[in-house]
Amino acid sequence: MFASILQPENKVAHTSLSGGQLKINDGIILKPGDGAFITEVVNGEEFIFESVGKEAVEFVLFDLA
């Protein structure tokens, strides 16, 4: 389990070991209360999480590898 608070325009990367608004991998934008489930993960694949709103964003990542 990983948790983070990102200030606006900051980003963090998470590399899979198993296979405000938050943008994931330059495409999906999540708003407060949203969730995402990522499937078909390739070992070593990197995911980029970026704060794109005007306020800090908090998120929790569960890597269930």
C-alpha positions in Angstrom: 0.0 0.0 0.0 1.3 3.4 -0.9 -0.1 6.8 -0.1 0.8 10.3 -1.4 -0.2 13.9 -1.4 0.8 15.7 -4.6 1.0 19.5 -4.9 -0.3 20.9 -8.2 1.8 20.1 -11.2 3.8 17.4 -9.3 3.9 13.8 -10.3 5.2 10.5 -8.9 5.9 7.2 -10.7 5.2 3.6 -9.4 6.8 0.6 -11.1 4.8 -2.6 -10.8 6.6 -5.5 -9.3 4.1 -8.0 -10.5 3.0 -7.5 -13.6 -7.8 17.9 -6.6 -7.7 15.8 -9.9 -5.3 13.0 -10.5 -4.1 12.0 -14.0 -2.9 8.4 -14.6 -0.5 7.6 -17.5 -1.2 10.8 -19.4 -4.9 10.0 -20.1 -7.3 9.0 -17.3 -8.3 11.9 -15.0 -9.9 11.0 -11.6 -11.8 13.5 -9.5 -12.6 13.3 -5.7 -14.4 10.1 -4.9 -13.3 8.3 -8.1 -11.4 5.0 -8.2 -9.6 3.0 -10.8 -8.7 -0.6 -11.2 -5.7 -1.4 -13.4 -5.5 -4.9 -15.0 -3.2 -6.8 -17.3 -0.1 -5.3 -15.7 3.3 -6.2 -17.3 6.2 -6.8 -14.9 8.3 -3.6 -14.6 5.6 -1.4 -16.2 5.6 2.2 -14.9 2.5 4.1 -13.9 2.7 7.9 -13.7 0.4 9.8 -11.3 0.2 13.5 -11.8 -1.7 16.3 -9.9 -3.5 18.4 -12.5 -6.0 20.4 -10.5 -5.5 23.7 -8.7 -5.2 22.0 -5.3 -3.1 19.2 -3.7 -4.5 15.7 -4.4 -4.4 12.7 -2.0 -4.5 9.2 -3.3 -3.9 5.6 -2.1 -2.4 2.9 -4.3 -2.9 -0.8 -3.5 -0.4 -2.9 -5.4 -1.9 -6.4 -5.0 1.0 -8.2 -6.6 
